[in-house]
Amino acid sequence: MALIKGLRFFIALSVLCIISILIISYPGEVRFDWFNYSVSLPIGLFLACLSIFFAIITSFYNLWKWLWNLPQNYLAHLQRKRTLKGNNLLIDGLSAIAAGQNQEAKEIITVACELLPDNPLSQFIAAQASHMTGEEEAATRQYMSMQKERRTSFLGLRGLIFQAKNREDYKLAQEYIIKALAIRPDSPWLQDEYFLNTVYLAQKGVFPKTEKNKLAKYVSKTKWSRHLAMLNWLKLQNVNFLTNGEKEKLHLKIFELAPDWTANVQQLVEYYIQHEYFSKAQKLLIDAFKQYPHRSLGILWDSVFHEMEAIDRYRTMEKLVATQENHPESQFCLASSAMRAQLWGQAKEHLDNLLSHGYNRTSCNLMAELMELQHPAQFDLAREWWHRASQTSSDYEWQCNECHHHFDKWQLVCGNCSSVDQVRWQETSSLQRHVKGDVEVMRICQVV
């Protein structure tokens, strides 16, 4: 940039020097007659006077133009000051909202809206301030007015969605979500809101039309399949007019979409056992255990063969766990079945394999029970394991990954924090300990 400026200055100076040399080399004069006067001027002086004349004319023109535009420029100056003040107030309002001073934020934003009536950002912040101060009707009006402008329509819908969810009006929230999907279907936040809201509606027995056409391009097949499994599961729980055949088809569809939901397998197997469809029950349990082993499946498998002797049921249990033989849940099933069959050696072997995965309350309790059954006269052996179980806080339980609340059985929607599909069978630390079959509640006192 400095090089270009220097080059321009050099060119201008060169042109001036050339003109000066021409004037000096070829002197002459300019003569004109005006009002009976004859005036003669050297060419150099004439050019100098001409330049001064044009400079004076230009100055007068600029002065006249400045005076002509003075009112307009003054108004523009006032508008700039007004805009600057409004922007500063918006920043102050956002700071007040962040600080939790909602009433102060509302007062600041009110002034900012007067200074910047057409600023979409001021409308959004004003709506947020009204919402945070509890003036829901004013916030709703402001959110609705934002939909008139294309740039702010999504922000307005976002605020309306939150308002509807706070009132637990999931039907209205669904309407706003569908409108927002037409604007930004690629929004991860909006996709999650759609899935959650649809599940909450399904809990109430309302099953709106799915928006797969809008979301298929942006949502993975796995996530969409999981969502369909949730809707089918809630339909099973909330719809009473389904026939047994329809319920069976839904259970099988859910198993295809979410094979890890043992509660779904359990309900279908219980139906099969009740109607004596034992071959179907066996096939389903083997397929389910192969993908996601769980001890409840072993209990169901044992129920299928309830007419057999205990030792024969143990042999069939080996068939169930054959594909997942080294899994802790498989060892649990085998050990429990061997204890019922009074096969102490096999039970001890399976429990040793189970304990190799780590000590927990259930495995220690099982080992204590085995010691009592196998060595009834040597109570010290069992007492050692009962004591170890009482000192072990770890155990496999149903726990929510979001709030870490424990449940007795699987739930699709957490009963504590309302998170969806977050309850998992996992090893956790609990405030309960099992001592010889009884549950002793331990209270932990925190000393500050």
Buried (B, 14 or more C-beta within 10 A) or exposed (E): EEEEEEEEEEEEEEEEEEEEEEBEEEEEEBEEEEEEEEEEBEBBEBBEEEEEEEEEEEEEEEEEEEEEEEEEEEEEEEEEEEEEBBBEBBEBBBEBBEEEBBEBBBBBBBBBBEBBEEBBBBBBBBBBBBBBBEBEEBBBEBBBBBBEEEEBBBBBBBBBBBBBBEEEEBEBBBBBBBBBBEEBBEBEEBBEBBBBBBBBBBBEEBBBEBBEEBBEEBBEEEEBEBBBBBBBBBBBEEBEEEEEEEBBEBBBBBBEBBBBBBBBBBBBBEBBBEEEBBEBBBEBBBEBBBEBBBBBBBBBBBBBBEEEEBEEBBEBBBEBBEBBEEBBBBBBBBBBBBBBBEBBEBBBBBBEBBBEBEBBBBBBBBBBBBBBEBEEEEEEBBBBBBEBBBEBBBBBBBBBEBEEBBBEEBBBBBEBEBBBBBBEBEEBEBEEBBBBEEEEEEEEEEEE
